[in-house]
């Protein structure tokens, strides 16, 4: 089953942000989108989530156009995402879970993301790597069919990255697309690596 198909192009006036970034992701795959800053990775994720619309081509995700009809079936981590400060980790994950049509058990999600011992701590007290794990928990709690993770390990050291991906890859039947500029990370984690440069898909390996 193809969960993502045909990400179109995007222009801002005379500037081409994406130039026909066509891709397909099958159910059960973990796919890395690899490229330097400014290559079009974040723009691709924003198109897939319906936060912006293509100026050419089309976008299909879970068999639909991006938007409210499919948003409850997608878990996402974006670089621009912030976290409310004056709540505990458990309160935040429970609150987000309630916004989905169905959700996983909060304690199970905290355990799977290595946050059980941090559950009663306020978000303000967390390290950068712990905040990334909270964002992963928020992406997972809605029992998504598809995960979209934009530079999910950017704030982590090597050991934390390893733990993060052990947790993410341990999800049953997970299908995910993640952006990274780290070739070693892409090669170690992904089933396929899509290389992007200047808004174009230049390799699919």
C-alpha positions as CSV (number, residue, x, y, z in Angstrom):
1,X,0.0,0.0,0.0
2,X,1.4,3.4,-1.0
3,X,1.0,5.9,1.8
4,X,2.6,8.9,0.1
5,X,2.7,9.6,-3.6
6,X,3.8,12.5,-5.8
7,X,4.9,15.6,-3.9
8,X,4.6,18.4,-6.4
9,X,6.5,21.6,-6.9
10,X,6.5,24.9,-5.0
11,X,7.5,28.4,-6.1
12,X,7.7,31.6,-4.1
13,X,7.7,34.2,-6.9
14,X,10.9,33.7,-8.8
15,X,12.3,31.3,-6.2
16,X,11.8,27.5,-6.7
17,X,11.6,25.8,-3.3
18,X,10.7,22.4,-4.7
19,X,11.1,21.3,-8.3
20,X,8.8,18.3,-8.7
21,X,9.9,16.3,-5.6
22,X,8.1,13.1,-6.6
23,X,8.3,10.2,-4.1
24,X,6.5,7.1,-3.0
25,X,6.5,5.5,0.4
26,X,5.1,2.0,1.0
27,X,3.5,0.8,4.2
28,X,6.1,-0.5,6.7
29,X,9.0,1.4,5.2
30,X,11.3,3.8,7.1
31,X,12.5,6.4,4.6
32,X,15.2,9.0,5.1
33,X,15.1,12.3,3.2
34,X,18.8,13.3,3.2
35,X,20.1,16.7,2.2
36,X,21.8,19.9,3.5
37,X,20.0,22.8,5.0
38,X,17.9,24.6,2.4
39,X,17.6,21.5,0.2
40,X,13.8,21.4,0.6
41,X,13.3,18.8,3.3
42,X,11.2,20.9,5.7
43,X,9.2,22.3,2.8
44,X,8.4,18.7,1.7
45,X,7.1,17.9,5.2
46,X,5.0,21.0,5.3
47,X,3.4,20.1,1.9
48,X,2.6,16.6,3.2
49,X,0.9,18.0,6.3
50,X,-1.1,20.5,4.3
51,X,0.5,23.5,6.0
52,X,1.3,24.9,2.5
53,X,-0.1,24.0,-0.9
54,X,1.9,23.1,-4.0
55,X,2.0,25.5,-6.9
56,X,2.5,22.6,-9.3
57,X,1.7,18.9,-9.3
58,X,-0.2,17.3,-6.5
59,X,0.2,15.7,-3.1
60,X,-1.5,12.5,-1.9
61,X,-1.0,11.1,1.6
62,X,-2.9,8.1,2.9
63,X,-5.0,8.2,-0.3
64,X,-6.2,11.7,0.3
65,X,-5.2,15.3,-0.2
66,X,-3.4,16.7,2.9
67,X,-5.8,18.2,5.4
68,X,-8.2,17.5,8.3
69,X,-9.5,14.2,6.8
70,X,-6.1,12.6,7.2
71,X,-4.4,14.7,9.9
72,X,-5.6,12.4,12.7
73,X,-3.9,9.4,11.1
74,X,-0.5,11.1,11.0
75,X,2.1,11.7,13.7
76,X,4.5,14.6,13.1
77,X,7.6,16.2,14.5
78,X,8.5,19.5,13.0
79,X,11.6,21.6,13.7
80,X,9.4,24.6,14.5
81,X,7.4,22.8,17.1
82,X,7.4,24.2,20.6
83,X,6.3,22.8,23.9
84,X,4.1,24.4,26.6
85,X,6.3,25.0,29.7
86,X,4.1,24.7,32.8
87,X,2.9,21.2,32.4
88,X,4.3,17.8,33.2
89,X,5.4,15.4,30.5
90,X,2.5,13.0,31.3
91,X,-0.1,15.7,31.3
92,X,1.0,16.9,27.9
93,X,1.1,13.5,26.3
94,X,-2.4,12.7,27.7
95,X,-3.8,16.0,26.5
96,X,-2.5,15.5,22.9
97,X,-3.8,11.9,22.9
98,X,-7.3,13.2,23.6
99,X,-7.3,15.3,20.4
100,X,-7.0,12.2,18.2
101,X,-9.9,9.9,17.1
102,X,-8.1,7.0,18.9
103,X,-5.0,7.1,21.1
104,X,-2.5,4.7,22.7
105,X,-2.2,4.2,26.4
106,X,-0.2,7.2,27.8
107,X,2.0,5.0,30.1
108,X,2.8,2.7,27.2
109,X,3.9,5.6,25.0
110,X,6.0,7.1,27.8
111,X,7.7,3.7,28.3
112,X,8.4,3.2,24.6
113,X,10.0,6.6,24.3
114,X,12.1,6.3,27.5
115,X,10.2,8.9,29.4
116,X,8.7,7.0,32.3
117,X,11.1,8.4,34.8
118,X,10.4,11.9,33.4
119,X,6.6,11.6,33.4
120,X,6.1,13.9,36.5
121,X,8.7,16.5,35.5
122,X,7.8,19.8,34.1
123,X,8.7,20.4,30.4
124,X,10.9,23.3,31.5
125,X,13.3,21.0,33.3
126,X,14.1,18.7,30.3
127,X,17.2,18.6,28.3
128,X,17.1,19.2,24.5
129,X,17.3,15.4,23.8
130,X,14.5,14.8,26.3
131,X,12.4,17.4,24.6
132,X,12.9,15.6,21.3
133,X,11.7,12.4,22.9
134,X,8.6,14.2,24.2
135,X,7.9,15.4,20.7
136,X,8.2,11.8,19.5
137,X,5.8,10.7,22.2
138,X,3.3,13.4,21.0
139,X,3.7,12.1,17.5
140,X,3.0,8.5,18.6
141,X,0.2,8.9,21.1
142,X,-2.5,9.2,18.4
143,X,-1.7,5.7,17.0
144,X,-0.7,7.1,13.6
145,X,-0.5,5.1,10.4
146,X,2.4,7.3,9.3
147,X,5.2,9.2,11.1
148,X,6.7,12.4,9.6
149,X,9.8,13.4,11.5
150,X,11.8,16.5,10.5
151,X,15.3,16.4,11.9
152,X,14.1,14.5,15.0
153,X,17.6,13.9,16.5
154,X,19.0,17.4,15.8
155,X,19.5,18.2,19.5
156,X,20.9,14.8,20.5
157,X,24.4,13.4,21.1
158,X,25.4,10.1,19.5
159,X,24.2,7.9,22.4
160,X,20.9,9.7,22.6
161,X,20.4,9.3,18.8
162,X,21.0,5.6,19.1
163,X,18.4,5.3,21.9
164,X,15.9,7.4,20.0
165,X,16.1,5.2,17.0
166,X,15.9,2.0,19.0
167,X,12.6,3.3,20.4
168,X,11.3,4.5,17.1
169,X,12.2,1.4,15.2
170,X,10.7,-0.8,17.9
171,X,7.2,0.3,17.0
172,X,5.1,-2.4,15.5
173,X,4.4,-1.9,11.8
174,X,5.8,1.6,11.8
175,X,5.9,3.6,8.6
176,X,8.0,6.7,8.8
177,X,9.7,9.4,6.8
178,X,12.4,11.4,8.5
179,X,14.6,14.3,7.4
180,X,18.3,14.4,8.2
181,X,21.5,15.9,7.0
182,X,23.5,13.1,8.6
183,X,24.5,10.4,6.0
184,X,25.6,7.9,8.7
185,X,22.2,8.3,10.5
186,X,20.3,7.8,7.3
187,X,22.2,4.7,6.3
188,X,22.0,3.2,9.7
189,X,18.2,3.7,10.3
190,X,16.4,3.9,6.9
191,X,15.3,1.1,4.6
192,X,15.6,3.7,1.7
193,X,17.4,7.0,1.4
194,X,16.1,9.8,-0.7
195,X,18.8,12.4,-1.5
196,X,17.6,15.9,-2.1
197,X,19.4,19.0,-3.3
198,X,18.2,22.4,-4.3
199,X,14.5,21.3,-4.2
200,X,15.1,18.2,-6.4
201,X,15.1,14.5,-5.7
202,X,18.5,13.5,-7.0
203,X,18.8,9.9,-5.8
204,X,16.7,7.1,-4.4
205,X,18.8,4.3,-2.9
